[in-house]
Amino acid sequence: SIIAGKTSPPQLLTESELIEAMHANGIGTDATIADHVQKVQDRGYAIVTTSESKKKFGKTCGTPRFHPSNLGVALINGYSDMQVGGMSTPDLRQQMEKDVQLISENARNPGIVVSEALSQMEAVYRTVCDRAKSLDKSISQWCAGKNPHGPAATD
């Protein structure tokens, strides 16, 4: 039988869950992951907040979670709308990380890897330039609170 109800979005990620997801997708190393996580916050793509506001011993309780900012969601949606390979998914970064690992194992030629990466980045750059109006539109809609993909994130 069918039960009436609403679908709930998945719970937002904690820092440890984000790091696990990065490891699972081959993004970063133990030496670089903390920097990646900090850059996401420094650039304003996500904000770490505690959703529960219960007070205990004068402190806010609850698990800090990453909330996507309007800018972060606008960029993901904009890159997805632009159909720019790898910019809204971990694929591009994941391949670069694999190639760097293969270089360290002497399984890939560094010059070839750099040449391939530059070619990929140039193709991405050209696509972004060609479709920049789509990204502008996505960012403008989010900044104006008119998200075409659902409710806006809270900053």
C-alpha positions in Angstrom: 0.0 0.0 0.0 1.1 3.6 -0.6 1.6 5.9 2.4 1.0 9.6 2.0 3.8 11.8 3.2 6.6 14.1 2.2 10.1 13.2 1.2 12.7 14.7 3.5 16.0 16.0 2.1 19.1 14.2 3.4 20.8 15.6 6.5 23.5 18.1 5.8 27.1 16.9 6.2 29.2 17.2 9.3 32.9 17.9 8.7 33.8 14.3 9.3 31.1 13.2 6.8 32.4 15.7 4.2 36.0 14.4 4.7 34.7 10.8 4.3 32.9 11.8 1.1 36.1 13.4 -0.2 38.1 10.3 0.6 35.4 8.1 -1.1 35.6 10.3 -4.2 39.4 10.4 -4.3 39.6 14.1 -3.6 42.5 15.4 -1.6 45.1 13.7 0.6 45.4 13.6 4.4 47.8 16.6 4.0 45.4 18.7 1.8 41.8 17.9 2.9 41.8 20.3 5.8 42.8 23.1 3.4 40.1 22.1 0.9 37.4 22.2 3.6 38.6 25.6 4.8 38.6 27.0 1.3 35.0 26.0 0.9 34.1 28.1 3.9 36.6 31.0 3.1 35.1 31.4 -0.4 31.6 31.4 1.0 30.4 28.2 -0.7 29.1 26.8 2.6 28.6 27.9 6.1 29.1 25.7 9.2 26.2 26.1 11.6 24.6 24.3 14.5 21.0 23.7 13.7 19.9 22.8 17.2 19.8 25.8 19.5 19.4 24.0 22.9 21.5 25.6 25.6 23.5 23.4 27.9 26.0 24.8 30.4 25.8 28.1 28.5 26.8 26.5 25.2 24.8 25.7 22.1 24.4 22.0 21.6 24.0 20.2 18.3 26.3 18.9 15.6 27.9 21.6 13.3 26.9 20.9 9.7 27.8 22.4 6.4 24.9 24.5 4.9 25.3 25.4 1.3 25.3 29.2 0.8 23.3 30.8 -1.9 26.6 31.4 -3.8 27.6 27.7 -3.5 24.2 26.4 -4.7 24.1 29.0 -7.5 27.5 27.8 -8.7 26.6 24.2 -8.6 23.3 24.8 -10.4 24.9 27.2 -12.9 27.7 24.8 -13.8 25.1 22.0 -14.1 22.9 24.1 -16.3 26.0 25.0 -18.4 26.8 21.3 -18.8 30.4 22.0 -17.9 32.0 18.6 -17.3 33.4 18.1 -13.8 32.7 21.5 -12.4 29.6 20.5 -10.4 30.7 16.9 -9.7 33.9 15.5 -8.2 34.9 13.9 -11.5 37.5 16.4 -12.8 39.2 16.8 -9.4 39.1 13.0 -8.8 40.9 12.3 -12.1 43.6 14.9 -11.4 44.2 13.3 -7.9 44.4 9.8 -9.5 46.9 11.1 -12.1 49.1 12.8 -9.4 49.1 9.5 -7.4 50.1 7.6 -10.6 53.0 10.1 -11.1 54.2 9.4 -7.6 54.2 5.7 -8.4 56.1 6.4 -11.6 53.1 4.9 -13.5 52.4 8.1 -15.5 54.6 10.7 -17.2 54.3 14.1 -15.4 54.6 16.0 -18.7 51.8 14.1 -20.3 49.6 14.5 -17.1 50.2 18.2 -17.1 49.4 18.5 -20.8 46.2 16.5 -20.4 45.1 18.6 -17.4 45.8 21.8 -19.2 43.8 20.6 -22.2 40.9 19.7 -19.9 41.0 23.0 -18.1 41.2 24.9 -21.3 38.1 23.1 -22.6 36.3 23.9 -19.3 37.4 27.5 -19.5 36.1 27.9 -23.1 32.8 26.3 -22.2 32.4 28.6 -19.2 33.2 31.6 -21.4 30.8 30.5 -24.1 28.0 29.9 -21.6 28.7 32.6 -19.1 25.3 34.1 -19.4 23.8 30.9 -17.9 26.0 31.1 -14.9 25.3 34.8 -14.5 21.5 34.0 -14.6 21.9 31.3 -12.0 23.8 33.5 -9.6 21.5 36.5 -10.1 18.4 34.3 -9.4 19.9 33.0 -6.2 21.0 36.4 -5.0 17.5 37.7 -5.7 16.0 34.8 -3.8 14.4 33.4 -7.0 15.9 30.0 -7.1 14.6 28.0 -10.1 15.7 24.7 -8.5 13.8 24.9 -5.2 14.0 26.8 -1.9 17.0 29.1 -1.4 19.7 28.2 1.1 19.9 30.5 4.1 23.1 32.5 4.6 
